[in-house]
Amino acid sequence: SWGLVVADEAQHVKNPYSATARQLRTIGARARVALSGTPVENNLSELWAILDWTTPGLLGTLGSFRTRFAAAVEGGRDPAAAARLAALVRPFLLRRRKSDPGIAPELPPKTETDRAVSLTPEQAGLYEAVVRETLTAIAEADGMARRGLVVKLLTGLKQICNHPAQYLKEERPRIEGRSGKLELLDELLDTILAEGACTLVFTQYVGMARLLETHLAGRGVRTQFLHGGTPVAEREAMVARFQSGEVPVFLLSLKAAGTGLNLTRAEHVVHYDRWWNPAVEAQATDRAYRIGQDRPVQVHRLIAEGTIEDRIATMLDRKRELADTVLGTGGDTPPELTELTDAELAELVRLRGDAR
């Protein structure tokens, strides 16, 4: 039996039924501390899982917690429920953010900008065709088959917003002139590189990063790409090359490179596509905006306007508010999207007129 057990990156036990969570509970200790930069990624049940390990019984069973708090708070139907939950958990939380007074006073300012882009005619036509065909199939399916089609639809639309070649899985694609996002990225990089600055470019898709790698090499821009399969030694060499200024553009897989890297050479961070929760994006941004950074950091989020990405941006803002409401100021496709009705789903993915 241990006096104290400390679990770092404690969000990895957000599923209380996972093997990791079950093994952690077998370690006997008189005191437990959970460290996490993302205690709430998708829903409040994840906070329950962490606190049920550190402070068993505080929030009752998972079922009663969902009934008493999660449903009311997440649905926005009962503001008082959020206040009651916050009052209950805050004595057991110590939350610190870089923006809090005295925490990291040496950090320079950070500017975050959503940069809207229009789809090309090819992207818009492909987007509408996929929506039309998949919604028809969804209307005729149910259960797991329907949920699978919804996830496939959302993933496909995000890939079309990135670049048609990514969605179509073309082997030797023509890259230029087919993606609004890629055109904007080229403009951003021209400005950034002309200033002698360095940048991180995050995408959740290895295939998209490979397209960017090929495209930028053709433009004479030196890049390197870190993903989940990169060996540890090469990973460290990549960080050293970037930090020395040898390679000005670092392409990174969002999930593989979202933690554990110190990349303070970067003055710019580009999120080429959006992940489903803001905490993962924030952790990725913090590869550059961390202690040791002595230059202002600019964060650019590329959003295809009038598409599913607009709605993702709205959802991420709502999730930030949820976390702040419960925790106090200072991954995976969200399951709620797969449970939408056919009409709600059609409205979610509908291509609006301003996308063209």
C-alpha positions as CSV (number, residue, x, y, z in Angstrom):
1,S,0.0,0.0,0.0
2,W,1.3,3.4,-1.0
3,G,1.0,6.7,0.9
4,L,0.3,8.7,-2.3
5,V,-0.4,7.8,-5.9
6,V,-0.3,10.5,-8.5
7,A,-1.8,9.9,-11.9
8,D,-0.5,12.2,-14.6
9,E,-2.5,12.8,-17.8
10,A,-5.5,11.5,-15.8
11,Q,-7.9,12.0,-18.7
12,H,-6.8,8.6,-19.9
13,V,-9.1,7.1,-17.3
14,K,-12.2,9.1,-18.5
15,N,-13.8,5.7,-19.3
16,P,-14.1,4.0,-15.9
17,Y,-14.6,0.6,-17.6
18,S,-11.3,0.7,-19.5
19,A,-8.4,-1.6,-18.7
20,T,-6.3,1.4,-17.7
21,A,-8.9,2.7,-15.2
22,R,-9.5,-0.8,-13.7
23,Q,-5.7,-1.4,-13.2
24,L,-5.3,2.0,-11.6
25,R,-8.0,1.2,-9.0
26,T,-6.0,-1.9,-7.9
27,I,-3.2,0.3,-6.6
28,G,-3.8,0.8,-2.9
29,A,-3.1,4.3,-1.5
30,R,-4.1,6.5,1.4
31,A,-4.2,9.6,-0.9
32,R,-4.7,10.1,-4.6
33,V,-4.0,13.0,-6.9
34,A,-5.0,13.3,-10.6
35,L,-3.2,15.7,-12.9
36,S,-4.9,16.7,-16.1
37,G,-5.0,19.6,-18.5
38,T,-8.2,18.2,-20.0
39,P,-10.5,16.9,-17.2
40,V,-13.6,17.5,-19.4
41,E,-13.1,16.7,-23.1
42,N,-16.6,15.7,-24.3
43,N,-19.0,15.4,-21.4
44,L,-19.3,15.5,-17.6
45,S,-19.1,11.8,-17.1
46,E,-15.4,12.1,-17.7
47,L,-15.1,14.4,-14.7
48,W,-17.0,11.8,-12.7
49,A,-14.6,9.1,-13.7
50,I,-11.6,11.1,-12.5
51,L,-13.2,12.2,-9.2
52,D,-14.5,8.8,-8.5
53,W,-10.9,7.6,-8.4
54,T,-9.5,10.4,-6.3
55,T,-12.5,10.9,-4.0
56,P,-14.7,7.8,-4.2
57,G,-18.4,8.4,-3.4
58,L,-18.3,12.2,-3.8
59,L,-20.5,12.2,-6.8
60,G,-22.4,9.0,-6.2
61,T,-22.8,6.3,-8.8
62,L,-22.3,7.1,-12.5
63,G,-26.0,6.5,-13.1
64,S,-27.2,8.8,-10.4
65,F,-24.7,11.4,-11.4
66,R,-26.0,11.4,-15.0
67,T,-29.5,11.8,-13.7
68,R,-28.8,14.5,-11.1
69,F,-26.3,16.6,-12.9
70,A,-24.9,15.6,-16.3
71,A,-28.2,15.5,-18.3
72,A,-29.4,18.8,-16.8
73,V,-26.1,20.7,-17.1
74,E,-25.2,19.5,-20.6
75,G,-28.7,20.1,-22.0
76,G,-28.7,23.6,-20.6
77,R,-32.1,23.1,-19.0
78,D,-31.1,23.8,-15.4
79,P,-28.5,26.4,-14.8
80,A,-28.9,25.8,-11.0
81,A,-27.6,22.2,-11.5
82,A,-24.3,23.5,-12.9
83,A,-24.0,25.8,-9.8
84,R,-24.7,22.9,-7.5
85,L,-22.2,20.6,-9.2
86,A,-19.5,23.3,-9.2
87,A,-20.0,24.0,-5.5
88,L,-19.7,20.2,-4.8
89,V,-16.5,19.6,-6.8
90,R,-14.5,22.8,-6.4
91,P,-13.2,22.0,-2.9
92,F,-11.4,19.0,-4.5
93,L,-10.0,20.9,-7.5
94,L,-7.0,23.1,-7.8
95,R,-7.2,24.7,-11.2
96,R,-4.5,26.9,-12.7
97,R,-4.3,28.4,-16.1
98,K,-1.4,30.3,-17.8
99,S,-3.6,33.4,-17.8
100,D,-4.0,33.4,-14.1
101,P,-2.1,36.2,-12.3
102,G,1.4,35.2,-11.2
103,I,1.3,31.7,-12.9
104,A,3.4,32.5,-15.9
105,P,3.9,36.3,-16.0
106,E,6.8,36.0,-18.5
107,L,4.6,34.5,-21.2
108,P,4.0,36.8,-24.2
109,P,0.5,37.4,-25.6
110,K,-1.4,34.8,-27.6
111,T,-3.8,35.7,-30.4
112,E,-6.4,33.2,-31.7
113,T,-8.1,33.8,-35.0
114,D,-10.8,31.8,-36.9
115,R,-10.0,32.1,-40.6
116,A,-13.0,31.4,-42.8
117,V,-12.5,30.0,-46.3
118,S,-14.8,29.2,-49.1
119,L,-15.1,25.8,-50.8
120,T,-13.9,25.5,-54.4
121,P,-16.7,24.5,-56.9
122,E,-15.3,20.9,-56.8
123,Q,-15.4,20.8,-53.0
124,A,-19.0,22.2,-52.9
125,G,-20.2,19.7,-55.5
126,L,-18.6,16.8,-53.8
127,Y,-19.9,17.9,-50.4
128,E,-23.5,18.1,-51.6
129,A,-23.3,14.8,-53.4
130,V,-22.0,13.0,-50.3
131,V,-24.7,14.6,-48.0
132,R,-27.5,13.7,-50.4
133,E,-26.4,10.1,-50.9
134,T,-25.5,9.3,-47.3
135,L,-28.6,10.9,-45.8
136,T,-30.7,8.6,-48.0
137,A,-28.8,5.6,-46.7
138,I,-29.1,6.8,-43.1
139,A,-32.9,7.2,-43.4
140,E,-33.1,3.5,-44.3
141,A,-30.8,2.2,-41.5
142,D,-31.0,1.9,-37.7
143,G,-29.0,0.9,-34.6
144,M,-25.3,0.5,-35.0
145,A,-25.5,0.6,-38.8
146,R,-27.0,4.1,-38.7
147,R,-24.5,5.3,-36.1
148,G,-21.7,4.0,-38.4
149,L,-23.1,5.8,-41.4
150,V,-23.3,9.1,-39.4
151,V,-19.7,8.9,-38.3
152,K,-18.7,8.0,-41.9
153,L,-20.6,11.1,-43.2
154,L,-19.1,13.5,-40.7
155,T,-15.6,12.2,-41.3
156,G,-16.1,12.4,-45.1
157,L,-17.4,16.0,-45.0
158,K,-14.4,17.1,-42.9
159,Q,-12.0,15.5,-45.4
160,I,-13.8,17.2,-48.3
161,C,-13.4,20.5,-46.5
162,N,-9.6,19.8,-46.3
163,H,-9.0,18.7,-49.9
164,P,-10.9,16.6,-52.4
165,A,-7.9,14.3,-52.9
166,Q,-7.9,13.3,-49.3
167,Y,-11.6,12.2,-49.4
168,L,-11.2,10.5,-52.8
169,K,-7.9,8.8,-51.7
170,E,-6.2,9.7,-55.0
171,E,-2.7,8.1,-55.4
172,R,-1.1,10.8,-57.6
173,P,-3.4,13.8,-57.1
174,R,-3.3,17.2,-58.6
175,I,-3.1,19.2,-55.4
176,E,-3.1,22.9,-56.5
177,G,-6.3,24.9,-57.1
178,R,-8.8,22.4,-55.5
179,S,-9.0,23.5,-51.9
180,G,-9.9,26.8,-50.3
181,K,-8.0,25.8,-47.2
182,L,-4.8,25.0,-49.0
183,E,-4.9,28.3,-50.8
184,L,-5.2,30.1,-47.5
185,L,-2.4,28.0,-45.9
186,D,-0.1,29.0,-48.8
187,E,-0.9,32.7,-48.2
188,L,-0.2,32.3,-44.5
189,L,3.0,30.5,-45.0
190,D,4.3,33.0,-47.6
191,T,3.8,35.8,-45.0
192,I,5.2,33.7,-42.0
193,L,8.3,32.6,-43.9
194,A,9.0,36.0,-45.3
195,E,9.2,37.3,-41.7
196,G,11.7,34.5,-40.9
197,A,9.2,32.9,-38.4
198,C,8.5,29.2,-37.9
199,T,5.1,27.5,-37.7
200,L,3.4,24.3,-36.5
201,V,0.6,22.9,-38.7
202,F,-1.7,20.4,-37.0
203,T,-4.1,18.0,-38.8
204,Q,-5.9,15.0,-37.4
205,Y,-5.3,13.1,-40.7
206,V,-2.0,11.5,-41.7
207,G,-3.3,11.4,-45.3
208,M,-3.8,15.2,-45.3
209,A,-0.4,15.8,-43.8
210,R,1.2,13.7,-46.6
211,L,-0.6,15.9,-49.2
212,L,0.7,19.0,-47.5
213,E,4.2,17.6,-47.3
214,T,4.2,16.9,-51.1
215,H,2.6,20.2,-52.0
216,L,5.0,22.3,-49.8
217,A,8.0,20.4,-51.1
218,G,6.9,21.3,-54.6
219,R,6.9,25.0,-53.5
220,G,10.4,24.7,-52.1
221,V,9.3,24.9,-48.5
222,R,11.2,22.7,-46.1
223,T,9.0,20.6,-43.8
224,Q,9.0,17.5,-41.6
225,F,6.1,15.4,-40.4
226,L,5.6,13.8,-37.0
227,H,2.9,11.2,-36.5
228,G,2.1,8.3,-34.3
229,G,4.5,5.9,-36.0
230,T,7.5,8.2,-35.7
231,P,10.3,6.4,-33.7
232,V,11.3,8.1,-30.4
233,A,14.9,8.9,-31.6
234,E,13.6,10.5,-34.8
235,R,11.0,12.4,-32.9
236,E,13.7,13.9,-30.7
237,A,15.8,14.7,-33.8
238,M,12.8,16.5,-35.4
239,V,12.3,18.6,-32.3
240,A,16.0,19.6,-32.3
241,R,15.9,20.5,-36.0
242,F,12.8,22.6,-35.6
243,Q,14.1,24.4,-32.4
244,S,17.3,25.2,-34.2
245,G,15.4,26.8,-37.1
246,E,16.7,24.3,-39.6
247,V,13.1,23.3,-40.6
248,P,10.6,26.2,-40.5
249,V,7.4,24.3,-41.0
250,F,6.5,21.4,-38.7
251,L,3.6,19.2,-39.8
252,L,2.1,17.3,-36.9
253,S,-0.6,14.7,-36.3
254,L,-2.9,16.2,-33.7
255,K,-3.3,13.2,-31.5
256,A,0.3,12.0,-31.7
257,A,1.9,15.4,-31.1
258,G,-0.7,17.1,-28.9
259,T,1.3,16.5,-25.7
260,G,4.9,16.1,-24.5
261,L,6.7,18.3,-27.0
262,N,8.4,21.6,-26.4
263,L,8.3,23.6,-29.7
264,T,8.8,27.2,-28.5
265,R,10.6,28.2,-31.8
266,A,7.1,28.5,-33.3
267,E,5.5,31.9,-33.4
268,H,2.5,30.6,-35.4
269,V,0.2,27.6,-34.9
270,V,-2.2,26.5,-37.7
271,H,-5.0,24.1,-37.0
272,Y,-5.8,22.9,-40.6
273,D,-8.9,21.0,-39.4
274,R,-10.9,21.0,-36.2
275,W,-11.0,18.2,-33.6
276,W,-14.2,17.4,-31.7
277,N,-13.2,19.0,-28.4
278,P,-11.4,22.2,-27.5
279,A,-9.1,20.6,-24.9
280,V,-7.2,18.6,-27.5
281,E,-6.7,21.6,-29.7
282,A,-5.6,23.7,-26.7
283,Q,-3.0,21.1,-25.7
284,A,-1.7,21.1,-29.3
285,T,-1.4,24.9,-29.3
286,D,0.5,24.6,-26.0
287,R,3.4,22.9,-27.8
288,A,4.4,26.5,-28.7
289,Y,2.6,28.6,-26.1
290,R,4.4,27.3,-23.0
291,I,6.9,28.4,-20.4
292,G,10.1,29.2,-22.4
293,Q,8.2,31.0,-25.2
294,D,9.5,34.6,-25.5
295,R,7.6,35.8,-28.6
296,P,4.0,36.4,-29.2
297,V,2.1,33.4,-30.6
298,Q,-0.6,33.6,-33.3
299,V,-3.0,30.7,-33.6
300,H,-4.9,30.3,-36.9
301,R,-7.9,28.0,-37.2
302,L,-9.0,27.2,-40.7
303,I,-12.8,26.8,-41.1
304,A,-14.7,26.1,-44.3
305,E,-17.6,28.4,-43.9
306,G,-21.2,27.2,-44.4
307,T,-20.2,23.6,-43.8
308,I,-20.1,21.1,-40.9
309,E,-17.0,22.9,-39.7
310,D,-19.0,26.0,-38.9
311,R,-21.2,23.9,-36.6
312,I,-18.1,22.2,-35.1
313,A,-16.8,25.6,-34.1
314,T,-20.1,26.5,-32.4
315,M,-20.1,23.1,-30.5
316,L,-16.5,23.7,-29.3
317,D,-17.4,27.1,-27.9
318,R,-20.3,25.4,-26.0
319,K,-17.9,22.8,-24.6
320,R,-15.5,25.4,-23.4
321,E,-18.4,27.1,-21.6
322,L,-19.4,23.8,-20.0
323,A,-16.0,23.1,-18.6
324,D,-15.6,26.7,-17.3
325,T,-19.0,26.6,-15.7
326,V,-18.3,23.5,-13.7
327,L,-14.5,23.8,-13.1
328,G,-14.5,27.5,-12.6
329,T,-12.6,30.2,-14.5
330,G,-8.9,30.2,-14.0
331,G,-11.0,12.3,-29.9
332,D,-13.6,10.7,-30.7
333,T,-16.8,11.8,-32.5
334,P,-19.2,13.0,-29.8
335,P,-21.8,10.4,-29.2
336,E,-24.6,13.0,-29.2
337,L,-24.0,13.6,-32.9
338,T,-24.7,10.0,-33.8
339,E,-28.1,10.2,-31.9
340,L,-29.5,13.1,-33.9
341,T,-32.8,12.6,-35.7
342,D,-32.6,12.5,-39.5
343,A,-34.0,16.1,-39.7
344,E,-31.4,17.4,-37.1
345,L,-28.6,15.6,-38.9
346,A,-29.6,17.1,-42.3
347,E,-29.6,20.6,-40.8
348,L,-26.2,19.9,-39.2
349,V,-24.5,18.9,-42.5
350,R,-26.4,21.1,-44.9
351,L,-24.2,23.2,-47.2
352,R,-25.3,26.8,-46.8
353,G,-25.1,29.4,-49.5
354,D,-22.1,31.2,-48.1
355,A,-19.9,28.1,-48.6
356,R,-19.4,28.8,-52.3
